[in-house]
Amino acid sequence: MRRTTSETKNQHKRSSAINLKGVTQRPPRPLRSNSAPAIMHSLSLLGTFEESILNGRLEPCGFVEGFTAELGASGSFCPRHISLPVTAAFFNLSDSGTSPYLGVIDLSTTGKRGYHIAKKGTVQLTLFNPNGTVVKIFVVTYDHSDMPPNSQTFLRQKTVSPPLSRLTPHTLSSSPPLLHYLIHLRFLCSRSGRVYLHKDIRLIFARRAPDTEPDFSFVTLTTMTEAPPSPKYGPLDGQSDRTKLTGVVRL
């Protein structure tokens, strides 16, 4: 029996899906979340792209299973380190080269309000790939000693580099910076004054380490941390019409 062109294409799609080892067609949980509020950026490349990917406005073309993260913190007390699964999605960015991964870590399993931490200290998150190899160690220092009860805020740390010129090797381009790594943390202060990491943690990370890129020796990586401008803290969702913290300031 002769197969039509459409039947052949459909069979090819089914075969391709089977051969994508470690990639599922649907994520374990939705990627859209209020934990990454819309912000404005001083780095133009990071503007619409960063905001869109963190808020789930870009449609992922696949998901990779097996990424995990170890979360810990230090301060006036040290909560126990925990290992959590990471939902990793990749995208089709034909005009931007290789797509980075978006990683989402659900914190609902760590406690009713999230992961309890000190009001001032350091959050450390180690990201592992499916082979168990360390991809990136994020270390974020914070100080929420003045955080009032029933409030929330966020910190966003990212690592960027100036792009190299494609026309002239070993020279920097005037194009916007390139984003290699990003971690978005959202903090909540309960009625009793306890501080938590809550809802989820969002990551953006390159599919290849920066030091594997050509001419990496000519590039300097810069890490910066951003936070909401004044007011530094906002009310919890549902307590006010102002449920999103907009804008960032460089710390």
N, CA and C of each residue as an Amber inpcrd file, in Angstrom:
protein
   753
   0.8500000  -1.1950000   0.0000000   0.0000000   0.0000000   0.0000000
   0.8810000   1.2380000   0.0000000   0.5870000   2.1650000  -0.8810000
   1.4120000   3.3580000  -1.0100000   1.0350000   4.3840000   0.0450000
   2.0420000   4.9340000   0.7220000   1.7890000   5.9160000   1.7720000
   1.7850000   7.3210000   1.1940000   0.9130000   8.1400000   1.7350000
   0.8670000   9.5320000   1.3010000   2.0060000  10.2940000   1.9430000
   2.2670000  11.4970000   1.4070000   3.3480000  12.3340000   1.9540000
   3.0880000  12.7020000   3.4010000   1.8180000  13.0220000   3.7340000
   1.4910000  13.4100000   5.1120000   1.6870000  12.2560000   6.0690000
   1.3420000  11.0110000   5.6250000   1.5320000   9.8530000   6.4880000
   3.0040000   9.6270000   6.7730000   3.8440000   9.8020000   5.7370000
   5.2880000   9.6210000   5.9110000   5.8490000  10.6430000   6.8830000
   5.4000000  11.9030000   6.7650000   5.8810000  12.9550000   7.6670000
   5.4700000  12.6730000   9.0980000   4.2160000  12.2120000   9.2830000
   3.7440000  11.9300000  10.6350000   4.5380000  10.8070000  11.2700000
   4.8580000   9.7630000  10.4710000   5.6500000   8.6570000  11.0030000
   7.0440000   9.1270000  11.3700000   7.6200000  10.0220000  10.5650000
   8.9560000  10.5490000  10.8500000   8.9540000  11.3420000  12.1490000
   7.8900000  12.1280000  12.3800000   7.8010000  12.9020000  13.6150000
   7.7290000  11.9910000  14.8270000   6.9220000  10.8910000  14.6990000
   6.8070000   9.9680000  15.8240000   8.1370000   9.2950000  16.1140000
   8.8680000   8.9170000  15.0610000  10.1630000   8.2660000  15.2440000
  11.1580000   9.2150000  15.8790000  11.1500000  10.4990000  15.4580000
  12.0720000  11.4820000  16.0160000  11.8090000  11.6890000  17.4880000
  10.5090000  11.7120000  17.8700000  10.1700000  11.9290000  19.2700000
  10.6840000  10.7940000  20.1330000  10.6270000   9.5610000  19.6110000
  11.0950000   8.4060000  20.3660000  12.5990000   8.4600000  20.5650000
  13.3280000   8.9960000  19.5760000  14.7800000   9.0050000  19.6410000
  15.3380000  10.1380000  20.4980000  14.4850000  11.0820000  20.9430000
  14.9640000  12.1800000  21.7730000  15.1050000  11.6910000  23.2030000
  16.2290000  11.1080000  23.5120000  16.4670000  10.5280000  24.8330000
  16.5060000  11.6180000  25.8940000  15.7160000  11.4310000  26.9430000
  15.7210000  12.3690000  28.0600000  14.8550000  13.5860000  27.8500000
  14.1610000  13.6880000  26.7150000  13.3270000  14.8510000  26.4490000
  11.8710000  14.4330000  26.4860000  11.0720000  15.1200000  27.2710000
   9.6470000  14.8480000  27.3360000   8.8930000  15.9590000  26.6350000
   7.6720000  15.6790000  26.2390000   6.8930000  16.6600000  25.5030000
   6.1550000  17.6220000  26.4160000   5.9650000  17.2510000  27.6740000
   5.2520000  18.1160000  28.6090000   6.0530000  18.2450000  29.8960000
   6.1210000  19.4470000  30.4810000   6.8590000  19.6240000  31.7260000
   6.0790000  19.0590000  32.8960000   6.7660000  18.6640000  33.9740000
   6.0720000  18.1700000  35.1590000   5.1580000  19.2110000  35.7840000
   5.4410000  20.5070000  35.5850000   4.6180000  21.5700000  36.1450000
   4.6850000  22.7660000  35.2120000   3.7010000  23.6750000  35.2630000
   3.7030000  24.8230000  34.3700000   4.9270000  25.6990000  34.5870000
   5.4020000  26.3090000  33.4940000   6.5520000  27.1880000  33.5930000
   6.1510000  28.6140000  33.9250000   4.9020000  28.9840000  33.6550000
   4.4790000  30.3390000  33.9400000   4.3080000  30.5240000  35.4390000
   4.8200000  31.6230000  35.9870000   4.7670000  31.8390000  37.4260000
   4.9060000  33.3120000  37.7330000   4.3320000  33.7330000  38.8520000
   4.4860000  35.1130000  39.2900000   5.7750000  35.3330000  40.0530000
   6.5860000  34.2760000  40.2070000   7.8040000  34.4160000  40.9950000
   8.8870000  35.1670000  40.2480000   8.6860000  35.4550000  38.9760000
   9.6380000  36.2370000  38.2090000   8.9280000  37.4630000  37.6680000
   8.7590000  38.5110000  38.4890000   8.0010000  39.6750000  38.0600000
   8.6780000  40.4100000  36.9230000   7.8830000  41.1130000  36.1340000
   8.4190000  41.8680000  35.0100000   9.3380000  42.9660000  35.5230000
  10.4940000  43.1460000  34.8650000  11.4470000  44.1510000  35.3050000
  12.0170000  44.8740000  34.0980000  12.6840000  45.9920000  34.3460000
  13.3790000  46.7350000  33.3120000  14.8680000  46.5140000  33.4930000
  15.6270000  46.5750000  32.4170000  17.0450000  46.2550000  32.4780000
  17.8850000  47.3510000  31.8580000  19.0910000  47.5160000  32.4000000
  20.0450000  48.4330000  31.8110000  20.8520000  47.7480000  30.7210000
  20.8430000  46.4130000  30.7010000  21.5450000  45.6650000  29.6680000
  20.5220000  45.2450000  28.6200000  20.6200000  45.8300000  27.4250000
  19.5490000  45.6830000  26.4520000  19.3290000  44.2480000  26.0130000
  20.3820000  43.4420000  25.8600000  20.1830000  42.0630000  25.4270000
  19.3580000  41.2970000  26.4450000  19.5240000  41.6390000  27.7150000
  18.8380000  40.9030000  28.7590000  17.3880000  41.3300000  28.9050000
  17.0030000  42.4430000  28.2890000  15.6800000  43.0140000  28.4700000
  14.5410000  42.0760000  28.1730000  14.0240000  42.1140000  26.9340000
  12.8420000  41.3350000  26.6060000  13.1190000  39.8410000  26.6680000
  14.3210000  39.4120000  26.2960000  14.6430000  37.9860000  26.3230000
  14.5880000  37.4450000  27.7450000  15.2930000  38.0990000  28.6600000
  15.3390000  37.6140000  30.0430000  13.9590000  37.6250000  30.6720000
  13.2290000  38.7140000  30.4730000  11.8900000  38.8200000  31.0470000
  10.9630000  37.7550000  30.4710000  11.0400000  37.5430000  29.1630000
  10.1450000  36.5880000  28.5070000  10.4190000  35.1590000  28.9410000
  11.6920000  34.7880000  29.0070000  12.0220000  33.4010000  29.3390000
  11.7160000  33.1020000  30.8040000  11.9210000  34.0720000  31.6980000
  11.6480000  33.8430000  33.1130000  10.1550000  33.7780000  33.4060000
   9.3650000  34.5330000  32.6740000   7.9260000  34.5630000  32.9040000
   7.1710000  33.5260000  32.0890000   7.8830000  32.7030000  31.3190000
   7.2220000  31.6570000  30.5550000   6.5210000  32.1500000  29.3150000
   6.9380000  33.2990000  28.7850000   6.2850000  33.8390000  27.5930000
   6.8400000  33.2450000  26.3020000   8.0020000  32.5990000  26.3830000
   8.5450000  31.8970000  25.2250000   8.1300000  30.4340000  25.2970000
   7.6470000  29.9080000  24.1910000   7.1980000  28.5190000  24.1660000
   8.4020000  27.5890000  24.0660000   8.6160000  26.7110000  25.0490000
   9.7520000  25.7790000  24.9700000   9.5200000  24.7410000  23.8870000
  10.6030000  24.2690000  23.2980000  10.4710000  23.2280000  22.2770000
  10.8350000  21.8550000  22.8250000  11.2300000  21.7760000  24.0880000
  11.5170000  20.4800000  24.6880000  11.9750000  20.6190000  26.1220000
  11.9950000  19.4940000  26.8270000  12.3900000  19.4530000  28.2320000
  13.3920000  18.3270000  28.4380000  14.4080000  18.5860000  29.2370000
  15.4510000  17.5970000  29.5000000  15.3310000  17.1230000  30.9440000
  15.2310000  15.8270000  31.1300000  15.0960000  15.2530000  32.4600000
  16.4640000  14.9690000  33.0730000  16.5180000  14.9770000  34.3920000
  17.7260000  14.5340000  35.0800000  18.5350000  15.6130000  35.7570000
  18.2480000  16.9010000  35.5040000  18.9590000  17.9620000  36.2130000
  18.4910000  17.9960000  37.6730000  19.4220000  18.2250000  38.5860000
  19.0980000  18.3370000  40.0050000  19.8530000  19.5170000  40.6020000
  19.4520000  19.9160000  41.7970000  20.1200000  21.0230000  42.4790000
  20.1920000  20.7270000  43.9670000  21.2810000  21.1550000  44.5800000
  21.4180000  21.0700000  46.0320000  21.3360000  22.4800000  46.5890000
  20.3740000  22.6940000  47.4800000  20.1090000  24.0170000  48.0400000
  20.5300000  24.0600000  49.4980000  21.2400000  25.1200000  49.8680000
  21.6530000  25.3200000  51.2490000  21.7560000  26.8030000  51.5470000
  21.9070000  27.1380000  52.8100000  22.0240000  28.5370000  53.2160000
  22.7890000  28.6100000  54.5230000  23.3410000  29.7900000  54.8020000
  24.0590000  30.0110000  56.0540000  23.7100000  31.3890000  56.5850000
  23.9110000  31.5780000  57.8790000  23.6010000  32.8410000  58.5390000
  23.6100000  32.6240000  60.0340000  22.6240000  33.1850000  60.7420000
  22.5280000  32.9620000  62.1850000  22.2140000  31.5050000  62.4970000
  21.6800000  30.7830000  61.5190000  21.5170000  29.3370000  61.6050000
  21.6510000  28.7750000  60.1940000  21.9110000  27.4930000  60.1010000
  22.1040000  26.8470000  58.8010000  21.0300000  25.7830000  58.5970000
  20.0730000  26.0190000  57.7130000  19.0710000  24.9840000  57.4370000
  19.7250000  23.7890000  56.7510000  19.0710000  22.6650000  56.8390000
  19.6350000  21.4630000  56.2250000  19.6810000  21.6150000  54.7080000
  20.7320000  21.0740000  54.1170000  20.8450000  21.0780000  52.6610000
  19.8580000  20.0650000  52.0900000  19.2290000  20.4230000  50.9970000
  18.2590000  19.5280000  50.3740000  18.5590000  19.4040000  48.8840000
  18.2250000  18.2520000  48.3320000  18.3820000  18.0060000  46.8990000
  17.0090000  18.0390000  46.2440000  16.9010000  18.7800000  45.1450000
  15.6180000  18.9850000  44.4870000  15.7420000  18.7590000  42.9800000
  14.6890000  18.2540000  42.3390000  14.7180000  18.1100000  40.8780000
  14.5820000  19.4670000  40.1970000  15.1420000  19.5660000  39.0140000
  15.0810000  20.7940000  38.2210000  14.3870000  20.4840000  36.8990000
  13.3100000  21.2040000  36.6110000  12.6680000  21.0960000  35.3040000
  13.4250000  21.9960000  34.3420000  14.0860000  21.4130000  33.3490000
  14.9290000  22.1680000  32.4150000  14.2920000  22.1890000  31.0360000
  14.0580000  23.3870000  30.5200000  13.4570000  23.5600000  29.2010000
  14.4440000  24.2550000  28.2760000  14.3490000  23.9570000  26.9740000
  15.1560000  24.6850000  26.0030000  14.2440000  25.2470000  24.9230000
  14.7660000  26.2160000  24.1700000  13.9410000  27.0120000  23.2730000
  14.5590000  27.0780000  21.8810000  13.7560000  27.4880000  20.9350000
  14.2210000  27.6630000  19.5660000  14.4780000  29.1430000  19.3330000
  15.7450000  29.5440000  19.4380000  16.1280000  30.9420000  19.2560000
  17.0280000  31.0300000  18.0320000  16.4190000  31.0150000  16.8640000
  17.1800000  30.9330000  15.6210000  18.0760000  32.1420000  15.4010000
  17.6760000  33.2990000  15.9580000  18.4700000  34.5070000  15.7340000
  19.4500000  34.7830000  16.8560000  19.5210000  33.8900000  17.8490000
  20.3850000  34.1510000  18.9970000  21.3790000  33.0290000  19.2580000
  21.5820000  32.1580000  18.2770000  22.5270000  31.0780000  18.4790000
  21.9330000  29.9800000  19.3400000  22.7870000  29.2920000  20.0890000
  22.3530000  28.1720000  20.9050000  21.4620000  28.6390000  22.0490000
  20.3360000  27.9780000  22.2200000  19.4030000  28.3490000  23.2740000
  19.9450000  27.9600000  24.6420000  19.7860000  28.8280000  25.6380000
  20.1240000  28.4310000  27.0060000  19.0040000  27.5770000  27.5760000
  19.2360000  27.0150000  28.7450000  18.2000000  26.2840000  29.4560000
  17.5100000  27.2150000  30.4500000  16.2190000  26.9990000  30.6390000
  15.4900000  27.5890000  31.7540000  15.2430000  26.4800000  32.7580000
  15.7340000  26.6450000  33.9740000  15.5250000  25.6590000  35.0230000
  14.5520000  26.1850000  36.0620000  13.5900000  25.3610000  36.4570000
  12.6010000  25.7360000  37.4700000  12.6640000  24.7240000  38.6040000
  12.8480000  25.2320000  39.8270000  12.9310000  24.3850000  41.0170000
  11.7280000  24.6890000  41.9010000  10.8690000  23.7230000  42.0720000
   9.6560000  23.8880000  42.8790000  10.0070000  23.7790000  44.3620000
   9.6510000  24.8130000  45.1360000   9.9680000  24.8240000  46.5640000
   8.7850000  24.4120000  47.4380000   7.6850000  23.9860000  46.8260000
   6.5000000  23.6320000  47.6140000   6.7340000  22.4130000  48.4960000
   7.7270000  21.5920000  48.1330000   7.9990000  20.3860000  48.9260000
   8.9070000  20.6590000  50.1200000   9.4440000  21.8820000  50.2230000
  10.3880000  22.1850000  51.3010000   9.6990000  22.6620000  52.5710000
   8.4130000  22.9520000  52.4990000   7.6750000  23.4260000  53.6610000
   6.4510000  24.1930000  53.2250000   5.5830000  24.5060000  54.1800000
   4.3330000  25.1930000  53.8620000   4.5810000  26.5360000  53.2010000
   5.5590000  27.2950000  53.7060000   5.8610000  28.6080000  53.1460000
   7.0820000  28.5890000  52.2370000   7.8630000  27.5140000  52.3110000
   9.0630000  27.4370000  51.4950000  10.2530000  26.9780000  52.3170000
  11.4290000  27.4340000  51.9230000  12.6870000  27.0220000  52.5520000
  13.0940000  28.0770000  53.5680000  13.0490000  27.7230000  54.8580000
  13.3150000  28.6700000  55.9360000  14.7990000  29.0130000  55.9970000
  15.1230000  30.3160000  55.9770000  16.5070000  30.7790000  56.0230000
  16.6280000  31.9080000  57.0350000  17.8690000  32.2670000  57.3770000
  18.1120000  33.3860000  58.2830000  17.7690000  34.7030000  57.5880000
  17.5750000  35.7670000  58.3700000  17.2450000  37.0680000  57.7810000
  18.4250000  37.6820000  57.0340000  19.6210000  37.2460000  57.3770000
  20.8240000  37.7520000  56.7240000  21.7840000  36.5900000  56.5470000
  22.3510000  36.4610000  55.3610000  23.2710000  35.3530000  55.1560000
  23.5860000  35.1210000  53.6910000  23.7840000  33.8550000  53.3530000
  24.1710000  33.4630000  52.0020000  23.3560000  32.2570000  51.5580000
  22.8540000  32.3160000  50.3460000  22.1780000  31.1760000  49.7280000
  23.1410000  30.5540000  48.7270000  23.3050000  29.2380000  48.8110000
  24.1550000  28.5330000  47.8510000  23.3430000  27.4560000  47.1570000
  23.3990000  27.4580000  45.8350000  22.7010000  26.4460000  45.0530000
  23.6810000  25.8470000  44.0500000  23.8250000  24.5310000  44.0940000
  24.7040000  23.8210000  43.1680000  23.8490000  23.0780000  42.1570000
  24.0590000  23.3740000  40.8830000  23.2910000  22.7650000  39.8050000
  24.0820000  21.6130000  39.1930000  23.4350000  20.4460000  39.0560000
  24.0590000  19.2600000  38.4710000  23.3360000  18.8760000  37.1800000
  24.1070000  18.4230000  36.1850000  23.4840000  17.9340000  34.9600000
  23.0550000  16.4800000  35.1440000  22.3800000  15.8760000  34.1600000
  21.8990000  14.4920000  34.3240000  22.9940000  13.4670000  34.5990000
  24.2550000  13.7940000  34.2820000  25.3660000  12.8810000  34.5630000
  25.9310000  13.0610000  35.9650000  25.3800000  14.0150000  36.7240000
  25.8610000  14.2650000  38.0730000  27.0430000  15.2060000  38.1370000
  27.3880000  15.8420000  37.0200000  28.5020000  16.7880000  36.9770000
  28.0150000  18.1840000  37.3380000  28.8230000  18.9190000  38.0960000
  28.4480000  20.2760000  38.4940000  28.4360000  21.1930000  37.2710000
  27.3210000  21.8780000  37.0760000  27.1880000  22.8490000  35.9940000
  27.5760000  24.2420000  36.4780000  27.0710000  24.6020000  37.6610000
  27.3160000  25.9430000  38.1920000  27.0200000  25.9540000  39.6840000
  27.8360000  26.6770000  40.4400000  27.5730000  26.9180000  41.8560000
  27.1890000  28.3890000  42.0040000  25.9480000  28.6360000  42.3780000
  25.4630000  29.9980000  42.6030000  25.6190000  30.3320000  44.0890000
  26.2300000  31.4630000  44.3850000  26.3720000  31.9360000  45.7620000
  25.8230000  33.3600000  45.8100000  24.7400000  33.5550000  46.5530000
  24.0670000  34.8510000  46.6170000  24.0300000  35.3190000  48.0660000
  24.6470000  36.4710000  48.3280000  24.6210000  37.0760000  49.6600000
  23.4370000  38.0350000  49.7520000  22.7410000  38.0140000  50.8810000
  21.5520000  38.8560000  51.0430000  21.4950000  39.4020000  52.4650000
  20.7320000  40.4750000  52.6550000  20.5060000  41.0490000  53.9800000
  19.0820000  41.5860000  54.0330000  18.1940000  40.8360000  54.6950000
  16.8020000  41.2450000  54.8560000  16.4810000  41.4460000  56.3350000
  17.4570000  42.0010000  57.0620000  17.2710000  42.2410000  58.4960000
  16.1290000  43.2130000  58.7610000  15.8810000  44.1160000  57.8080000
  14.8350000  45.1250000  57.9850000  13.5310000  44.7400000  57.2940000
  13.3940000  43.4870000  56.8960000  12.2070000  43.0540000  56.1580000
  11.0060000  42.9600000  57.0940000   9.9340000  43.7030000  56.8210000
   8.7670000  43.6840000  57.7170000   7.9350000  42.4200000  57.5210000
   7.1310000  42.0490000  58.5080000   6.2500000  40.8800000  58.3680000
   5.2690000  41.0650000  57.2080000   4.8190000  39.9420000  56.6570000
   3.8420000  39.9320000  55.5600000   4.3220000  40.7430000  54.3550000
   5.5690000  40.5290000  53.9730000   6.1140000  41.2370000  52.8150000
   6.9190000  40.2720000  51.9570000   7.3060000  40.7410000  50.7740000
   8.0830000  39.9190000  49.8570000   9.0530000  40.7900000  49.0760000
  10.0820000  40.1500000  48.5250000  11.0360000  40.8290000  47.6640000
  11.7540000  39.7750000  46.8380000  12.7090000  40.1880000  46.0210000
  13.4690000  39.2200000  45.2380000  14.8890000  39.7230000  45.0290000
  15.7730000  38.8000000  44.6970000  17.1320000  39.1020000  44.2560000
  17.3900000  38.3240000  42.9800000  18.1310000  38.9420000  42.0840000
  18.4630000  38.2890000  40.8210000  19.9500000  38.4790000  40.5550000
  20.6640000  37.3770000  40.4860000  22.1040000  37.4260000  40.2110000
  22.3580000  36.8620000  38.8220000  23.1770000  37.5620000  38.0430000
  23.4740000  37.0680000  36.7030000  24.9360000  37.2860000  36.3490000
  25.4180000  36.4160000  35.4860000  26.7960000  36.4660000  35.0110000
  26.7750000  36.7150000  33.5140000  27.4520000  37.7830000  33.0880000
  27.4400000  38.1760000  31.6800000  28.8710000  38.3790000  31.1980000
  29.0090000  38.4770000  29.8770000  30.3050000  38.7860000  29.2770000
  30.0790000  39.6500000  28.0530000  31.0480000  40.4970000  27.7040000
  30.9250000  41.2650000  26.4630000  31.1040000  40.3380000  25.2760000
  30.2960000  40.4800000  24.2260000  30.4130000  39.5840000  23.0650000
  31.6410000  39.9050000  22.2280000  32.1990000  38.8660000  21.6170000
  33.3270000  39.0480000  20.7060000  32.8110000  39.3420000  19.3050000
  33.5750000  40.1150000  18.5610000  33.2080000  40.4470000  17.1910000
  33.3530000  39.2200000  16.3030000  32.3460000  38.9650000  15.4710000
  32.4150000  37.8400000  14.5390000  33.2780000  38.1680000  13.3280000
  33.4320000  39.4620000  13.0620000  34.1940000  39.8720000  11.8840000
  35.6800000  39.9890000  12.1860000  36.0020000  40.4390000  13.4040000
  37.4000000  40.6130000  13.7890000  37.6870000  39.7510000  15.0070000
  38.3540000  38.6080000  14.8500000  38.6290000  37.7130000  15.9820000
  39.4210000  38.4160000  17.0850000  39.1950000  37.9900000  18.3250000
  39.9100000  38.4690000  19.5060000  39.5970000  39.9310000  19.8340000
  38.5480000  40.4880000  19.2570000  38.1620000  41.8600000  19.5900000
  36.7220000  41.8640000  20.0750000  36.4260000  42.8060000  20.9730000
  35.0940000  42.8830000  21.5400000  34.1500000  43.6120000  20.5990000
  32.9020000  43.1800000  20.6190000  31.8760000  43.7940000  19.7900000
  31.1460000  44.8640000  20.5840000  30.4920000  45.7680000  19.8710000
  29.6920000  46.8040000  20.5280000  28.2830000  46.3110000  20.8340000
  28.0060000  45.0380000  20.5370000  26.6860000  44.4640000  20.8040000
  26.4500000  44.3570000  22.3080000  25.1950000  44.1560000  22.7200000
  24.8850000  44.0220000  24.1480000  25.5840000  42.8130000  24.7640000
  25.7240000  42.7880000  26.0870000  26.3910000  41.6650000  26.7680000
  25.6620000  40.3460000  26.5560000  26.4030000  39.2670000  26.7280000
  25.8470000  37.9230000  26.6120000  25.5670000  37.3680000  28.0010000
  24.4010000  36.7800000  28.1690000  24.0150000  36.1920000  29.4440000
  24.4570000  34.7330000  29.4920000  25.2100000  34.3540000  30.5420000
  25.6650000  32.9730000  30.7050000  24.8900000  32.2490000  31.8100000
  24.7180000  32.9150000  32.9570000  24.0310000  32.2860000  34.0860000
  23.1530000  33.3180000  34.7880000  22.0460000  32.8420000  35.3440000
  21.1540000  33.7090000  36.1170000  20.4230000  32.8610000  37.1490000
  20.2460000  33.4260000  38.3450000  19.4190000  32.7980000  39.3730000
  18.4680000  33.8510000  39.9190000  17.1990000  33.4910000  40.0210000
  16.1630000  34.3930000  40.5270000  15.6060000  33.8060000  41.8200000
  15.7840000  34.5440000  42.9240000  15.3240000  34.1050000  44.2420000
  14.2220000  35.0350000  44.7240000  13.1620000  34.4560000  45.2420000
  12.0860000  35.2640000  45.8110000  11.9880000  34.9820000  47.3070000
  11.9200000  36.0620000  48.0950000  11.9160000  35.9640000  49.5520000
  10.5600000  36.3870000  50.1040000  10.1520000  35.7140000  51.1620000
   8.9020000  36.0210000  51.8570000   9.1870000  36.1470000  53.3430000
   8.5670000  37.1410000  53.9820000   8.6370000  37.2740000  55.4380000
   7.2420000  37.0240000  55.9930000   7.1170000  36.0340000  56.8650000
   5.8140000  35.6320000  57.3840000   5.3140000  36.6110000  58.4440000
   4.1200000  36.3660000  58.9290000   3.5390000  37.2110000  59.9770000
   4.3940000  37.1910000  61.2350000   5.0400000  36.0580000  61.4980000
   5.8760000  35.9330000  62.6940000   7.2830000  36.4880000  62.4970000
   7.6040000  36.9490000  61.2770000   8.9110000  37.5450000  61.0240000
   9.9550000  36.5830000  60.4950000   9.5620000  35.3590000  60.1740000
  10.5040000  34.4010000  59.6010000  10.6470000  34.6330000  58.0970000
  11.8660000  34.4280000  57.5970000  12.1490000  34.6450000  56.1760000
  12.2740000  33.2980000  55.4690000  11.6900000  33.2190000  54.2840000
  11.6990000  31.9860000  53.5050000  12.0490000  32.2900000  52.0460000
  12.6970000  31.3260000  51.3910000  12.6830000  31.2720000  49.9340000
  11.3880000  30.5700000  49.5690000  10.5740000  31.1670000  48.6940000
   9.2620000  30.5650000  48.4720000   8.9140000  30.4630000  46.9940000
   7.8640000  29.7170000  46.7420000   7.3210000  29.4070000  45.4130000
   8.3000000  28.5940000  44.5740000   9.2650000  29.2330000  43.9330000
  10.2270000  28.4790000  43.1350000  11.5020000  29.2820000  42.9600000
  12.5250000  28.6040000  42.4680000  13.7780000  29.2460000  42.0770000
  13.9050000  29.0650000  40.5790000  14.2490000  30.1370000  39.8780000
  14.3810000  30.0710000  38.4200000  15.8290000  30.3130000  38.0160000
  16.2820000  29.5110000  37.0750000  17.6600000  29.5780000  36.6050000
  17.6800000  29.7250000  35.0910000  18.6520000  30.4540000  34.5970000
  18.9930000  30.4270000  33.1770000  20.4610000  30.0470000  33.1110000
  20.7780000  29.0260000  32.3310000  22.1740000  28.6110000  32.2490000
  22.4970000  28.1500000  30.8360000  23.7340000  28.4360000  30.4340000
  24.1810000  28.1160000  29.0860000  24.2610000  26.6110000  28.8870000
  24.0280000  26.1730000  27.6690000  24.1120000  24.7430000  27.3650000
  25.5670000  24.2860000  27.2870000  26.4820000  25.2400000  27.1000000
  27.9150000  24.9370000  27.1270000  28.5940000  25.9100000  28.0750000
  29.5710000  25.4180000  28.8280000  30.3040000  26.2820000  29.7540000
  31.0300000  27.3720000  28.9740000  31.0890000  28.6010000  29.5200000
  31.7450000  29.7000000  28.8000000  33.1920000  29.4050000  28.4300000
  33.9090000  28.6400000  29.2850000  35.3240000  28.3920000  29.0010000
  35.5420000  27.3880000  27.8770000  34.4500000  26.8290000  27.3290000
  34.5820000  25.9500000  26.1690000  34.3680000  26.7050000  24.8640000
  33.9870000  27.9830000  24.9680000  33.7580000  28.7810000  23.7750000
  35.0880000  29.2580000  23.1910000  35.1540000  29.4380000  21.8570000
  36.3760000  29.9570000  21.2330000  36.7150000  31.3510000  21.7570000
  37.9900000  31.6290000  21.9000000  38.4800000  32.9480000  22.3170000
  38.0280000  33.3280000  23.7230000  37.7140000  32.3190000  24.5640000
  37.2420000  32.6410000  25.9100000  38.3050000  33.3780000  26.7150000
  39.5870000  33.1510000  26.4170000  40.6600000  33.8010000  27.1730000
  40.6360000  35.3120000  27.0090000  39.9140000  35.8070000  25.9950000
  39.8380000  37.2460000  25.7710000  38.6100000  37.8630000  26.4380000
  37.8270000  37.0400000  27.1510000  36.5570000  37.4980000  27.7100000
  36.6230000  37.5190000  29.2320000  36.0500000  38.5580000  29.8310000
  35.9570000  38.6660000  31.2830000  34.5030000  38.5140000  31.7030000
  34.2310000  37.5550000  32.5870000  32.8810000  37.3570000  33.0970000
  32.6140000  38.3310000  34.2420000  31.4250000  38.9020000  34.2480000
  31.0250000  39.8460000  35.2900000  29.7610000  39.3400000  35.9640000
  29.7790000  39.2840000  37.2930000  28.6070000  38.8580000  38.0580000
  28.0170000  40.0540000  38.7810000  26.7100000  40.2240000  38.6700000
  26.0220000  41.3490000  39.3050000  24.7460000  40.8460000  39.9650000
  24.3190000  41.5530000  41.0080000  23.0850000  41.2050000  41.7090000
  22.1380000  42.3910000  41.6440000  20.8850000  42.1240000  41.3240000
  19.8750000  43.1680000  41.2010000  18.7540000  42.9260000  42.1980000
  18.1160000  44.0210000  42.6130000  17.0220000  43.9640000  43.5820000
  16.0050000  45.0360000  43.2240000  14.8110000  44.9860000  43.8070000
  13.8220000  46.0350000  43.5300000  14.3210000  47.3880000  44.0300000
  13.9520000  48.4780000  43.3660000  14.2800000  49.8100000  43.8660000
  13.3720000  50.1430000  45.0410000  13.4800000  51.3440000  45.5550000
  12.6140000  51.7610000  46.6590000  11.1560000  51.7970000  46.1900000
  10.2130000  51.1860000  46.9100000  10.4200000  50.4480000  48.1550000
  11.0440000  49.0820000  47.9080000  11.9070000  48.7050000  48.8210000
  12.6270000  47.4420000  48.6890000  11.7150000  46.2430000  48.8580000
  10.6770000  46.3930000  49.6930000   9.7720000  45.2900000  49.9880000
   8.3540000  45.6450000  49.5590000   7.6080000  44.6400000  49.1410000
   6.2220000  44.8290000  48.7480000   5.3190000  43.9030000  49.5290000
   4.0080000  44.1830000  49.5360000   3.0650000  43.3270000  50.2680000
   2.9360000  41.9690000  49.6030000   2.5000000  40.9930000  50.3780000
   2.2820000  39.6640000  49.8350000   1.1250000  39.6850000  48.8480000
   1.1260000  38.7520000  47.9070000   0.0440000  38.6550000  46.9310000
  -1.2930000  38.5400000  47.6470000  -2.2780000  39.2950000  47.1570000
  -3.6110000  39.2300000  47.7370000  -3.8650000  40.2820000  48.7930000
  -2.7980000  40.9590000  49.2900000  -2.9880000  41.9720000  50.3150000
  -3.1150000  43.3690000  49.7260000  -2.7520000  43.5050000  48.4660000
  -2.7860000  44.8140000  47.8360000  -2.8600000  44.6350000  46.3400000
  -3.2850000  45.6950000  45.6360000  -3.2910000  45.6540000  44.1790000
  -1.8780000  45.6140000  43.6310000  -0.9230000  46.0560000  44.4240000
   0.4750000  46.0710000  43.9820000   1.1030000  44.7270000  44.3180000
   0.9160000  43.7610000  43.4350000   1.3990000  42.4080000  43.7020000
   2.6980000  42.1020000  42.9920000   3.1780000  43.0240000  42.1510000
   4.4290000  42.7880000  41.4460000   5.4260000  43.8840000  41.7730000
   6.6730000  43.4870000  41.9200000   7.7490000  44.4340000  42.1470000
   8.3960000  44.7170000  40.8070000   8.3250000  45.9570000  40.3420000
   8.8410000  46.2890000  39.0220000  10.0920000  47.1270000  39.1440000
  10.9870000  46.9580000  38.1730000  12.2380000  47.6950000  38.1770000
  13.2800000  46.9950000  39.0190000  14.5460000  47.2700000  38.7480000
  15.6250000  46.7020000  39.5350000  16.6780000  47.7630000  39.7740000
  17.4750000  47.5630000  40.8110000  18.6450000  48.3970000  41.0510000
  19.8340000  47.4690000  41.2040000  20.9930000  47.9170000  40.7620000
  22.2220000  47.1420000  40.8600000  22.7840000  47.2770000  42.2610000
  23.1260000  46.1460000  42.8880000  23.6970000  46.1690000  44.2380000
  25.2130000  46.1500000  44.1680000
